[in-house]
Amino acid sequence: MLSYLNHLLTFGGAVDIMAAQKQMKDQQQHYDDLTNVPCGDTDSDLVFTENPDCLQIDLGVVRGNHLTTQGKAIKSEVERKGGDRMETVTRKREKGNVTKPGNIGGRERCVVEKKQTQPEPLVVRAKHHQPAKEVQPTKRETKATKTKQTNLPCVFADSPGDWSKFKLEGQGPSPEQKFNNPQGSTFHNDKLLVCDKGNNVVQILNKDSTCEKVLGSFSGQLAKPFQPQSVAVSQDNHYYILDDNNLQIIVCDQNNKVIRIITLPGDTDPRCIALLRGFVLVTDVKGHRLLKYTQIGQYVGEIGSLGHGRTEFNCPFFVAVNSRDVIMVSDCRNHCIKCFDADFNYLYQYGEEGYGDSQLYWPYSIAVDGADNVYVCDHCNDRISIWSRDRTCIGHLFKLEVSNPRYIAVSRDRICVRGWNDKHITVFSK
């Protein structure tokens, strides 16, 4: 929260600071409520039941060094019911798996490997110890409370699961240069397109992360330096590049030949574009609206104004379209994703303000996979939220792996995320 406020004071204006006042107070109260929850004076058992449908079950995060109301430290260990120790696997971030028996603690993940056909309850027993080493702990067992077994998908917010992770720094216009303020990105034919705004190009990267080519040699055709903000590719392989510095959408082919230029109104602050069956959609943050043009540049219409209603926005940053032509707009300061049909009729929305599983806090970029699952950069919750096509929150990925995620692109086996202040793109791959 402090880091976010520092960024707001540095880069935001008075209106941004005043608008964030309520959210910051609510977040502070949320943290205060967490720290004021009593831990209790007695030992207790948390009993988990193995899910027979999964080979591995993530029980969550066991965090050590907590204090009880009496100031006693808590030491945790995992046992099978009946007293036998169970084998656990601890995975540290960005390192290989390490097999350890017995205790787990700190912020390491504990994944319990299923070795029996019949599920057997697992007990996480909290033992209260005095901090002094010479004092022996006492043990008082209370009646265990069993939790209800569910068949939820194995998606957990506390870890990247089976995803590997690496930093993609780009190559710039020449091999010795790296990304300079990367912005919107997308996948096309399994290649990653990145708007490398500071280098005034769009980089096209192969699957091995090498730069195949760059788009941006439009010398003499633009009034100001080319600064790409967002990119989309049509079915006829034409590149639609939003240049917010010139308030234009440049349509070109793969050889940098300009086909046409779509000029946007001078009072707009465009941030993202998407293509919809012969049309171009453009978000305007300043006007709190979504603009619609034909792909040859004719203005068609718009939706939105400042507000909280179904057809109103408060800083609509990003737009995406799924296979059913549903238009999804990230209504950032209303903390939701609003969805419309191709004619701008309101359909439904994802999320609401908050920190829970089905809530969002300042959603930014949106991406859609082949099954129409929606991936949302849940900016202030430091996670990627995933929603199914029937508007059910499936879960969350990469919690705390990327600070304040802002941009995202999704392919069959890769998810690319860029955080607020990152100079690189974090690539998660299966």
One Martini backbone bead per residue (centre of mass of N, CA, C, O) as a GRO file, in nm:
protein
  430
    1MET     BB    1   0.057   0.062  -0.021
    2LEU     BB    2   0.303   0.252  -0.001
    3SER     BB    3   0.406   0.212  -0.286
    4TYR     BB    4   0.155   0.318  -0.428
    5LEU     BB    5   0.156   0.604  -0.303
    6ASN     BB    6   0.430   0.690  -0.412
    7HIS     BB    7   0.346   0.673  -0.710
    8LEU     BB    8   0.109   0.872  -0.690
    9LEU     BB    9   0.282   1.119  -0.598
   10THR     BB   10   0.473   1.113  -0.852
   11PHE     BB   11   0.246   1.059  -1.109
   12GLY     BB   12   0.009   1.194  -0.991
   13GLY     BB   13  -0.268   1.376  -0.925
   14ALA     BB   14  -0.501   1.527  -0.738
   15VAL     BB   15  -0.735   1.349  -0.837
   16ASP     BB   16  -0.603   1.075  -0.779
   17ILE     BB   17  -0.561   1.114  -0.474
   18MET     BB   18  -0.859   1.165  -0.396
   19ALA     BB   19  -0.974   0.900  -0.525
   20ALA     BB   20  -0.785   0.709  -0.323
   21GLN     BB   21  -0.877   0.756  -0.030
   22LYS     BB   22  -1.092   0.536   0.024
   23GLN     BB   23  -0.921   0.287  -0.058
   24MET     BB   24  -0.700   0.330   0.159
   25LYS     BB   25  -0.879   0.314   0.408
   26ASP     BB   26  -0.992   0.033   0.350
   27GLN     BB   27  -0.716  -0.112   0.345
   28GLN     BB   28  -0.627  -0.037   0.629
   29GLN     BB   29  -0.866  -0.174   0.771
   30HIS     BB   30  -0.803  -0.455   0.664
   31TYR     BB   31  -0.527  -0.483   0.809
   32ASP     BB   32  -0.625  -0.429   1.096
   33ASP     BB   33  -0.817  -0.673   1.111
   34LEU     BB   34  -0.600  -0.889   1.079
   35THR     BB   35  -0.419  -0.811   1.338
   36ASN     BB   36  -0.686  -0.841   1.547
   37VAL     BB   37  -0.688  -1.139   1.539
   38PRO     BB   38  -0.724  -1.388   1.743
   39CYS     BB   39  -0.542  -1.694   1.834
   40GLY     BB   40  -0.537  -1.795   2.110
   41ASP     BB   41  -0.450  -2.028   2.397
   42THR     BB   42  -0.472  -2.291   2.228
   43ASP     BB   43  -0.443  -2.571   2.085
   44SER     BB   44  -0.481  -2.685   1.738
   45ASP     BB   45  -0.665  -2.846   1.475
   46LEU     BB   46  -0.617  -2.896   1.123
   47VAL     BB   47  -0.830  -3.067   0.896
   48PHE     BB   48  -0.749  -3.248   0.608
   49THR     BB   49  -0.864  -3.366   0.288
   50GLU     BB   50  -0.799  -3.557   0.044
   51ASN     BB   51  -0.789  -3.541  -0.304
   52PRO     BB   52  -0.847  -3.801  -0.529
   53ASP     BB   53  -0.817  -3.616  -0.808
   54CYS     BB   54  -0.526  -3.551  -0.693
   55LEU     BB   55  -0.182  -3.580  -0.675
   56GLN     BB   56  -0.184  -3.280  -0.567
   57ILE     BB   57  -0.187  -3.075  -0.265
   58ASP     BB   58  -0.256  -2.745  -0.173
   59LEU     BB   59  -0.264  -2.612   0.159
   60GLY     BB   60  -0.074  -2.370   0.144
   61VAL     BB   61   0.034  -2.133   0.386
   62VAL     BB   62   0.292  -2.151   0.632
   63ARG     BB   63   0.336  -1.917   0.887
   64GLY     BB   64   0.568  -1.792   1.080
   65ASN     BB   65   0.616  -1.588   1.363
   66HIS     BB   66   0.381  -1.584   1.533
   67LEU     BB   67   0.147  -1.440   1.768
   68THR     BB   68  -0.003  -1.456   2.048
   69THR     BB   69  -0.176  -1.313   2.310
   70GLN     BB   70   0.089  -1.422   2.493
   71GLY     BB   71   0.362  -1.413   2.308
   72LYS     BB   72   0.373  -1.683   2.150
   73ALA     BB   73   0.520  -1.890   1.952
   74ILE     BB   74   0.475  -2.062   1.639
   75LYS     BB   75   0.485  -2.410   1.561
   76SER     BB   76   0.488  -2.612   1.265
   77GLU     BB   77   0.330  -2.926   1.168
   78VAL     BB   78   0.306  -3.236   0.983
   79GLU     BB   79   0.047  -3.487   1.016
   80ARG     BB   80  -0.084  -3.780   1.061
   81LYS     BB   81  -0.332  -3.944   1.163
   82GLY     BB   82  -0.173  -4.084   1.461
   83GLY     BB   83   0.142  -3.936   1.438
   84ASP     BB   84   0.254  -3.959   1.166
   85ARG     BB   85   0.472  -3.865   0.955
   86MET     BB   86   0.486  -3.663   0.667
   87GLU     BB   87   0.556  -3.613   0.345
   88THR     BB   88   0.724  -3.327   0.202
   89VAL     BB   89   0.715  -3.043  -0.027
   90THR     BB   90   0.942  -2.785  -0.087
   91ARG     BB   91   0.905  -2.455  -0.246
   92LYS     BB   92   1.107  -2.234  -0.378
   93ARG     BB   93   1.160  -1.953  -0.527
   94GLU     BB   94   1.328  -2.016  -0.822
   95LYS     BB   95   1.349  -2.324  -0.747
   96GLY     BB   96   1.391  -2.625  -0.683
   97ASN     BB   97   1.304  -2.913  -0.555
   98VAL     BB   98   1.264  -3.007  -0.202
   99THR     BB   99   1.306  -3.276   0.005
  100LYS     BB  100   1.115  -3.297   0.313
  101PRO     BB  101   1.078  -3.375   0.636
  102GLY     BB  102   0.815  -3.244   0.814
  103ASN     BB  103   0.875  -2.941   0.863
  104ILE     BB  104   0.714  -2.621   0.824
  105GLY     BB  105   0.779  -2.276   0.706
  106GLY     BB  106   0.718  -1.973   0.657
  107ARG     BB  107   0.680  -1.913   0.287
  108GLU     BB  108   0.653  -2.200   0.218
  109ARG     BB  109   0.549  -2.459   0.027
  110CYS     BB  110   0.300  -2.722   0.071
  111VAL     BB  111   0.315  -3.042  -0.084
  112VAL     BB  112   0.104  -3.320  -0.094
  113GLU     BB  113   0.160  -3.649  -0.150
  114LYS     BB  114  -0.007  -3.902  -0.295
  115LYS     BB  115   0.003  -4.269  -0.171
  116GLN     BB  116  -0.303  -4.335  -0.145
  117THR     BB  117  -0.610  -4.447  -0.227
  118GLN     BB  118  -0.713  -4.364   0.046
  119PRO     BB  119  -0.819  -4.110   0.208
  120GLU     BB  120  -0.646  -3.910   0.458
  121PRO     BB  121  -0.622  -3.725   0.710
  122LEU     BB  122  -0.480  -3.402   0.771
  123VAL     BB  123  -0.255  -3.258   1.015
  124VAL     BB  124  -0.233  -2.929   1.149
  125ARG     BB  125  -0.017  -2.856   1.419
  126ALA     BB  126  -0.026  -2.624   1.678
  127LYS     BB  127   0.258  -2.515   1.867
  128HIS     BB  128   0.334  -2.370   2.174
  129HIS     BB  129   0.622  -2.164   2.228
  130GLN     BB  130   0.873  -2.061   2.390
  131PRO     BB  131   1.142  -1.871   2.299
  132ALA     BB  132   1.300  -2.026   2.484
  133LYS     BB  133   1.498  -2.309   2.454
  134GLU     BB  134   1.473  -2.442   2.753
  135VAL     BB  135   1.172  -2.454   2.695
  136GLN     BB  136   0.927  -2.678   2.708
  137PRO     BB  137   0.669  -2.789   2.544
  138THR     BB  138   0.327  -2.797   2.547
  139LYS     BB  139   0.043  -3.036   2.520
  140ARG     BB  140  -0.290  -2.967   2.382
  141GLU     BB  141  -0.559  -3.143   2.278
  142THR     BB  142  -0.814  -3.095   2.053
  143LYS     BB  143  -1.082  -3.106   1.878
  144ALA     BB  144  -1.126  -3.179   1.563
  145THR     BB  145  -1.193  -3.004   1.253
  146LYS     BB  146  -1.361  -3.075   0.978
  147THR     BB  147  -1.335  -3.044   0.638
  148LYS     BB  148  -1.477  -2.990   0.343
  149GLN     BB  149  -1.486  -3.155   0.058
  150THR     BB  150  -1.359  -3.067  -0.266
  151ASN     BB  151  -1.365  -2.997  -0.646
  152LEU     BB  152  -1.163  -2.789  -0.701
  153PRO     BB  153  -0.947  -2.637  -0.866
  154CYS     BB  154  -0.584  -2.636  -0.903
  155VAL     BB  155  -0.587  -2.314  -0.791
  156PHE     BB  156  -0.334  -2.091  -0.659
  157ALA     BB  157  -0.238  -1.779  -0.515
  158ASP     BB  158   0.060  -1.861  -0.371
  159SER     BB  159   0.138  -1.981  -0.663
  160PRO     BB  160   0.257  -2.098  -0.989
  161GLY     BB  161   0.292  -2.391  -0.973
  162ASP     BB  162   0.372  -2.531  -1.298
  163TRP     BB  163   0.524  -2.272  -1.350
  164SER     BB  164   0.754  -2.107  -1.526
  165LYS     BB  165   1.023  -1.849  -1.495
  166PHE     BB  166   1.104  -1.540  -1.682
  167LYS     BB  167   1.299  -1.284  -1.821
  168LEU     BB  168   1.201  -1.030  -2.060
  169GLU     BB  169   1.413  -0.775  -2.228
  170GLY     BB  170   1.480  -0.774  -2.509
  171GLN     BB  171   1.628  -0.582  -2.817
  172GLY     BB  172   1.525  -0.378  -2.981
  173PRO     BB  173   1.635  -0.230  -3.269
  174SER     BB  174   1.887  -0.362  -3.138
  175PRO     BB  175   2.059  -0.615  -2.978
  176GLU     BB  176   2.178  -0.411  -2.742
  177GLN     BB  177   1.885  -0.360  -2.681
  178LYS     BB  178   1.617  -0.294  -2.468
  179PHE     BB  179   1.365  -0.240  -2.306
  180ASN     BB  180   1.153   0.075  -2.318
  181ASN     BB  181   0.870   0.082  -2.194
  182PRO     BB  182   0.660  -0.147  -2.193
  183GLN     BB  183   0.346  -0.231  -2.313
  184GLY     BB  184   0.145  -0.354  -2.504
  185SER     BB  185   0.033  -0.698  -2.570
  186THR     BB  186   0.055  -0.985  -2.806
  187PHE     BB  187  -0.064  -1.264  -2.988
  188HIS     BB  188   0.079  -1.407  -3.308
  189ASN     BB  189   0.148  -1.697  -3.418
  190ASP     BB  190   0.324  -1.744  -3.145
  191LYS     BB  191   0.387  -1.438  -3.129
  192LEU     BB  192   0.534  -1.161  -2.968
  193LEU     BB  193   0.388  -0.841  -2.912
  194VAL     BB  194   0.567  -0.530  -2.840
  195CYS     BB  195   0.537  -0.211  -2.700
  196ASP     BB  196   0.828  -0.016  -2.744
  197LYS     BB  197   0.808   0.297  -2.657
  198GLY     BB  198   1.106   0.409  -2.597
  199ASN     BB  199   1.202   0.279  -2.896
  200ASN     BB  200   0.976   0.320  -3.124
  201VAL     BB  201   0.854   0.012  -3.120
  202VAL     BB  202   0.762  -0.310  -3.250
  203GLN     BB  203   0.806  -0.622  -3.119
  204ILE     BB  204   0.895  -0.942  -3.269
  205LEU     BB  205   0.874  -1.253  -3.099
  206ASN     BB  206   0.987  -1.544  -3.055
  207LYS     BB  207   0.979  -1.831  -2.864
  208ASP     BB  208   1.304  -1.778  -2.803
  209SER     BB  209   1.311  -1.443  -2.768
  210THR     BB  210   1.367  -1.345  -3.040
  211CYS     BB  211   1.407  -1.089  -3.275
  212GLU     BB  212   1.263  -1.071  -3.585
  213LYS     BB  213   1.119  -0.776  -3.566
  214VAL     BB  214   1.041  -0.430  -3.651
  215LEU     BB  215   0.807  -0.166  -3.589
  216GLY     BB  216   0.861   0.202  -3.701
  217SER     BB  217   0.939   0.307  -4.002
  218PHE     BB  218   0.782   0.639  -4.024
  219SER     BB  219   0.933   0.843  -4.172
  220GLY     BB  220   0.758   1.148  -4.260
  221GLN     BB  221   0.445   1.055  -4.146
  222LEU     BB  222   0.498   1.206  -3.869
  223ALA     BB  223   0.487   1.468  -3.639
  224LYS     BB  224   0.576   1.264  -3.421
  225PRO     BB  225   0.695   1.044  -3.234
  226PHE     BB  226   0.683   0.708  -3.215
  227GLN     BB  227   0.432   0.566  -2.965
  228PRO     BB  228   0.353   0.269  -2.868
  229GLN     BB  229   0.061   0.118  -2.684
  230SER     BB  230  -0.100  -0.066  -2.901
  231VAL     BB  231  -0.186  -0.403  -3.040
  232ALA     BB  232  -0.322  -0.544  -3.351
  233VAL     BB  233  -0.447  -0.828  -3.551
  234SER     BB  234  -0.563  -0.916  -3.842
  235GLN     BB  235  -0.667  -1.156  -4.071
  236ASP     BB  236  -0.478  -0.994  -4.300
  237ASN     BB  237  -0.208  -0.905  -4.149
  238HIS     BB  238  -0.268  -0.638  -4.001
  239TYR     BB  239  -0.131  -0.363  -3.824
  240TYR     BB  240  -0.260  -0.220  -3.521
  241ILE     BB  241  -0.133   0.097  -3.404
  242LEU     BB  242  -0.115   0.275  -3.111
  243ASP     BB  243  -0.046   0.637  -3.119
  244ASP     BB  244  -0.058   0.861  -2.856
  245ASN     BB  245   0.128   1.097  -2.957
  246ASN     BB  246  -0.056   1.127  -3.244
  247LEU     BB  247  -0.345   1.026  -3.237
  248GLN     BB  248  -0.310   0.722  -3.375
  249ILE     BB  249  -0.378   0.467  -3.624
  250ILE     BB  250  -0.156   0.232  -3.750
  251VAL     BB  251  -0.157   0.077  -4.070
  252CYS     BB  252   0.031  -0.222  -4.138
  253ASP     BB  253   0.275  -0.418  -4.248
  254GLN     BB  254   0.553  -0.633  -4.213
  255ASN     BB  255   0.721  -0.391  -4.393
  256ASN     BB  256   0.623  -0.093  -4.293
  257LYS     BB  257   0.372  -0.041  -4.461
  258VAL     BB  258   0.150   0.207  -4.504
  259ILE     BB  259  -0.201   0.198  -4.542
  260ARG     BB  260  -0.316   0.362  -4.285
  261ILE     BB  261  -0.469   0.645  -4.103
  262ILE     BB  262  -0.617   0.693  -3.783
  263THR     BB  263  -0.781   0.966  -3.653
  264LEU     BB  264  -0.805   1.116  -3.346
  265PRO     BB  265  -0.921   1.298  -3.118
  266GLY     BB  266  -0.775   1.567  -2.938
  267ASP     BB  267  -0.938   1.484  -2.646
  268THR     BB  268  -0.782   1.222  -2.614
  269ASP     BB  269  -0.681   0.909  -2.412
  270PRO     BB  270  -0.537   0.656  -2.541
  271ARG     BB  271  -0.471   0.285  -2.458
  272CYS     BB  272  -0.662   0.081  -2.636
  273ILE     BB  273  -0.700  -0.196  -2.868
  274ALA     BB  274  -0.957  -0.361  -3.077
  275LEU     BB  275  -1.100  -0.626  -3.268
  276LEU     BB  276  -1.434  -0.625  -3.459
  277ARG     BB  277  -1.556  -0.723  -3.733
  278GLY     BB  278  -1.436  -0.445  -3.892
  279PHE     BB  279  -1.347  -0.316  -3.616
  280VAL     BB  280  -1.243  -0.043  -3.395
  281LEU     BB  281  -1.132  -0.028  -3.060
  282VAL     BB  282  -1.127   0.256  -2.819
  283THR     BB  283  -0.984   0.382  -2.541
  284ASP     BB  284  -1.093   0.667  -2.322
  285VAL     BB  285  -0.991   0.805  -2.033
  286LYS     BB  286  -1.072   1.105  -2.039
  287GLY     BB  287  -1.382   1.036  -2.156
  288HIS     BB  288  -1.502   0.768  -2.053
  289ARG     BB  289  -1.469   0.575  -2.327
  290LEU     BB  290  -1.587   0.395  -2.627
  291LEU     BB  291  -1.462   0.356  -2.944
  292LYS     BB  292  -1.585   0.337  -3.299
  293TYR     BB  293  -1.443   0.185  -3.593
  294THR     BB  294  -1.353   0.132  -3.886
  295GLN     BB  295  -1.087  -0.014  -4.068
  296ILE     BB  296  -1.094   0.272  -4.251
  297GLY     BB  297  -1.180   0.519  -4.025
  298GLN     BB  298  -1.478   0.528  -3.948
  299TYR     BB  299  -1.706   0.666  -3.758
  300VAL     BB  300  -1.964   0.516  -3.547
  301GLY     BB  301  -1.916   0.524  -3.215
  302GLU     BB  302  -2.024   0.532  -2.858
  303ILE     BB  303  -1.943   0.468  -2.502
  304GLY     BB  304  -1.981   0.671  -2.235
  305SER     BB  305  -1.915   0.804  -1.900
  306LEU     BB  306  -1.899   0.951  -1.608
  307GLY     BB  307  -1.938   0.672  -1.375
  308HIS     BB  308  -2.148   0.377  -1.233
  309GLY     BB  309  -2.293   0.263  -1.453
  310ARG     BB  310  -2.340   0.041  -1.707
  311THR     BB  311  -2.259   0.296  -1.929
  312GLU     BB  312  -2.021   0.365  -1.731
  313PHE     BB  313  -1.705   0.529  -1.645
  314ASN     BB  314  -1.369   0.494  -1.466
  315CYS     BB  315  -1.121   0.445  -1.638
  316PRO     BB  316  -1.088   0.298  -1.938
  317PHE     BB  317  -0.815   0.110  -2.040
  318PHE     BB  318  -0.927  -0.178  -2.145
  319VAL     BB  319  -0.968  -0.408  -2.432
  320ALA     BB  320  -1.171  -0.698  -2.528
  321VAL     BB  321  -1.229  -1.000  -2.739
  322ASN     BB  322  -1.417  -1.267  -2.800
  323SER     BB  323  -1.555  -1.534  -2.987
  324ARG     BB  324  -1.859  -1.388  -2.926
  325ASP     BB  325  -1.829  -1.068  -2.932
  326VAL     BB  326  -1.737  -0.981  -2.653
  327ILE     BB  327  -1.706  -0.684  -2.477
  328MET     BB  328  -1.421  -0.589  -2.270
  329VAL     BB  329  -1.400  -0.358  -1.990
  330SER     BB  330  -1.176  -0.186  -1.785
  331ASP     BB  331  -1.310  -0.048  -1.489
  332CYS     BB  332  -1.101   0.060  -1.278
  333ARG     BB  333  -1.256   0.263  -1.056
  334ASN     BB  334  -1.500   0.033  -1.049
  335HIS     BB  335  -1.387  -0.263  -1.020
  336CYS     BB  336  -1.441  -0.380  -1.329
  337ILE     BB  337  -1.593  -0.587  -1.593
  338LYS     BB  338  -1.743  -0.475  -1.881
  339CYS     BB  339  -2.014  -0.605  -2.089
  340PHE     BB  340  -2.068  -0.626  -2.451
  341ASP     BB  341  -2.195  -0.604  -2.740
  342ALA     BB  342  -2.150  -0.506  -3.070
  343ASP     BB  343  -2.383  -0.262  -2.995
  344PHE     BB  344  -2.345  -0.171  -2.683
  345ASN     BB  345  -2.488  -0.375  -2.506
  346TYR     BB  346  -2.554  -0.463  -2.202
  347LEU     BB  347  -2.476  -0.762  -2.005
  348TYR     BB  348  -2.218  -0.766  -1.793
  349GLN     BB  349  -2.006  -0.847  -1.500
  350TYR     BB  350  -1.691  -0.838  -1.339
  351GLY     BB  351  -1.688  -0.783  -1.032
  352GLU     BB  352  -1.559  -0.603  -0.738
  353GLU     BB  353  -1.476  -0.435  -0.474
  354GLY     BB  354  -1.172  -0.594  -0.351
  355TYR     BB  355  -0.999  -0.906  -0.201
  356GLY     BB  356  -1.145  -1.133  -0.306
  357ASP     BB  357  -1.209  -1.386  -0.530
  358SER     BB  358  -1.462  -1.194  -0.670
  359GLN     BB  359  -1.252  -0.953  -0.673
  360LEU     BB  360  -1.144  -0.610  -0.742
  361TYR     BB  361  -0.836  -0.387  -0.780
  362TRP     BB  362  -0.768  -0.225  -1.033
  363PRO     BB  363  -0.821  -0.307  -1.332
  364TYR     BB  364  -0.661  -0.377  -1.632
  365SER     BB  365  -0.561  -0.592  -1.816
  366ILE     BB  366  -0.677  -0.807  -2.091
  367ALA     BB  367  -0.732  -1.164  -2.153
  368VAL     BB  368  -0.789  -1.431  -2.402
  369ASP     BB  369  -0.857  -1.751  -2.453
  370GLY     BB  370  -0.969  -2.031  -2.633
  371ALA     BB  371  -1.207  -2.065  -2.387
  372ASP     BB  372  -1.284  -1.768  -2.279
  373ASN     BB  373  -1.095  -1.696  -2.074
  374VAL     BB  374  -1.028  -1.449  -1.820
  375TYR     BB  375  -0.754  -1.219  -1.787
  376VAL     BB  376  -0.665  -1.023  -1.494
  377CYS     BB  377  -0.513  -0.733  -1.382
  378ASP     BB  378  -0.489  -0.722  -1.035
  379HIS     BB  379  -0.322  -0.472  -0.935
  380CYS     BB  380  -0.375  -0.425  -0.604
  381ASN     BB  381  -0.361  -0.762  -0.562
  382ASP     BB  382  -0.118  -0.904  -0.698
  383ARG     BB  383  -0.278  -1.046  -0.958
  384ILE     BB  384  -0.431  -1.311  -1.150
  385SER     BB  385  -0.748  -1.321  -1.277
  386ILE     BB  386  -0.989  -1.590  -1.333
  387TRP     BB  387  -1.247  -1.629  -1.587
  388SER     BB  388  -1.514  -1.757  -1.707
  389ARG     BB  389  -1.763  -1.751  -1.950
  390ASP     BB  390  -1.983  -1.769  -1.689
  391ARG     BB  391  -1.852  -1.568  -1.457
  392THR     BB  392  -1.647  -1.746  -1.304
  393CYS     BB  393  -1.423  -1.773  -1.053
  394ILE     BB  394  -1.146  -1.976  -1.065
  395GLY     BB  395  -0.891  -1.781  -0.988
  396HIS     BB  396  -0.532  -1.750  -0.913
  397LEU     BB  397  -0.223  -1.599  -1.025
  398PHE     BB  398   0.083  -1.490  -0.919
  399LYS     BB  399   0.112  -1.417  -0.631
  400LEU     BB  400   0.359  -1.174  -0.595
  401GLU     BB  401   0.534  -1.214  -0.867
  402VAL     BB  402   0.396  -0.936  -0.957
  403SER     BB  403   0.409  -0.600  -0.937
  404ASN     BB  404   0.148  -0.455  -1.033
  405PRO     BB  405  -0.020  -0.560  -1.269
  406ARG     BB  406  -0.080  -0.432  -1.622
  407TYR     BB  407   0.020  -0.646  -1.839
  408ILE     BB  408  -0.126  -0.889  -2.084
  409ALA     BB  409  -0.050  -1.219  -2.232
  410VAL     BB  410  -0.204  -1.504  -2.416
  411SER     BB  411  -0.142  -1.845  -2.466
  412ARG     BB  412  -0.119  -2.184  -2.472
  413ASP     BB  413   0.188  -2.165  -2.284
  414ARG     BB  414   0.165  -1.845  -2.217
  415ILE     BB  415   0.238  -1.578  -1.972
  416CYS     BB  416   0.246  -1.223  -1.997
  417VAL     BB  417   0.397  -0.990  -1.758
  418ARG     BB  418   0.363  -0.645  -1.647
  419GLY     BB  419   0.472  -0.427  -1.429
  420TRP     BB  420   0.468  -0.109  -1.338
  421ASN     BB  421   0.816  -0.085  -1.301
  422ASP     BB  422   0.897  -0.265  -1.520
  423LYS     BB  423   1.152  -0.343  -1.781
  424HIS     BB  424   1.008  -0.613  -1.803
  425ILE     BB  425   0.897  -0.946  -1.887
  426THR     BB  426   0.701  -1.194  -1.745
  427VAL     BB  427   0.740  -1.544  -1.806
  428PHE     BB  428   0.495  -1.797  -1.819
  429SER     BB  429   0.545  -2.156  -1.838
  430LYS     BB  430   0.467  -2.504  -1.910
   0.00000   0.00000   0.00000
